[in-house]
């Protein structure tokens, strides 16, 4: 058989298969789409036992959530994986091995371009404290230099594969080049705490902007990554009462920022806000506050998941204050693809 017709047939098959997969993804997103302000619980955890915080979504649309589980006075730091069909399994476990005075847990999660998962574990124990790279087989390896961080928190990758991690106590951002040793990258008063927690959530917006939430100072700082990799002087991208208690941060394909406000129920503010970093305008989500329980980390939909939704972790940090919501993950419609 001539080679050219075979190649043509194979190419047509791959094209049709690709189009069919894309159509399937679109159909799946439409089935699970939510109107703006609507909320749906996609992962429910157990009050008084589970405390969630970090979230990351891989290209298949699987949701990964860090969970601190306390059973029979034994503390376990685990990462849960929720598949598209709703099934949940323990993807990996990181032993915190910490003293009882600190309720350590995995604070942040992020995927690299190869879908390897990275987890920030502030255990304050030299054996486990640091950033961990977790392969698809669940095997974890600590990144060089990360055990020197004080309170590592949130993570974000840039388009060159550099990993940036916030240090909430040190008021800094650390940078981990691919395969290299992590070092402090940026320190500035806009990143520093004003009592307890400074630099917290972090998001990268192409081509060269990092956005960092400062919890104590109720602001979002912008740091431009210079061509040589060094940080420009941080500037305020947004600030205001709506950002009091800001925790996690993420960005969509348009560069719009989504921020989770962890103490929104206490202050009577919106638990999710959208921020235009170009103008500093803050828009509150219309999602009902009763659906949230101290929200910590947001992530935009990927793969077959709804691309007009943000998925937010309900931490369940203070279960005695919970009224209607439960710890886990909620899907919030935002109306923008």
C-alpha positions, 0 to 999 in steps of 0.5 A: 500500500502506498505510504502517502494514503496511509499517512493521510488516513492516519492524519484524518483519524487523529483530526477526527479523534481530536475534534471528537474529544474537544466536542466531548469536553465542551459537552461536559462543560455545558452539562456542569456549567453554573449560572453566575453566582450559583454554587454547587458542592463538588467535594464534601469532607467531614466536619471536626475531622477534615480541614482542607486548604490548597487546591490544584486542577490538572489538565484532565479536570481532576481536582486535588485538595490538601487535607489535614485529617485528625482521627484518634489524636493522629494528624495526617496530611494528605492530598485527595484526588477527585475524578470527573465521575466524583470518586475520591481517593488519597493521592499522596500522604506527607508526614508532618511529624510536628509538635502538637502546638502547631496544627500543620497542614499542606498550605498550597498546591500547584501543577507544573507543565508536565502535570507533576504536583507540588505541595507546600508543607510548613511542618516546622520539622527539619525532616519534612518542612519544605516544598515537595514535588509529587510524581504521578506515582505518588512518590514525593521529593523535597525541593532543594533549599525549601526547608530554609523557608519560614512559613511557606504558603502558596505556589505558582509557576511562570511560563518558563517553569520557574516556581514561585512560593510565598513566605507569609512570615518572612514577607517574601517570595522565593523562586525555584528554577527548574531543577535548581535550588530555591532562594529568596527572590523578592522582599518588600514592605508590600509583602510583609505581614502587619502582625501575622500573615503577609504574602499569601496567595499568588498567581502568574499572569502572562507574559511576566506578572506575578500577583501576591495577596497580602492578608494583613494589609488587604491588598494585592501586589504586582511584581513584574518579572524582568527579562533577566529574571529579577523582580521589578519593584512591587506595586499595589494592583488593588486594595480595599475593604473587600480584600480584608482577610484575603487568602488564596488567589488565582487568574483566568485566561484573560488575566482577571484575578479571583480572590478567596476572602477567608473571614468574609462571614465575620466581616459580612463581605463577599467570600469571592471577589473578582479583581481587574489588575489593570484598573484595581476594580474589585467586583464581589461575587453574588454567590450566597455567603451561606455556601462558604466555610472560611474559603481559602484557595480558588482555582479556575476550571480546566479540561472538561470542567466548566471554564466559567466556574471557579472552584474554591476550598471550604476549609472548615477551620472552625467547625463550631462556627459553621451554619450551613456549609461543610468543609470541601470544595464548592463550584461557583459560576462567574459567567466569564470563560 
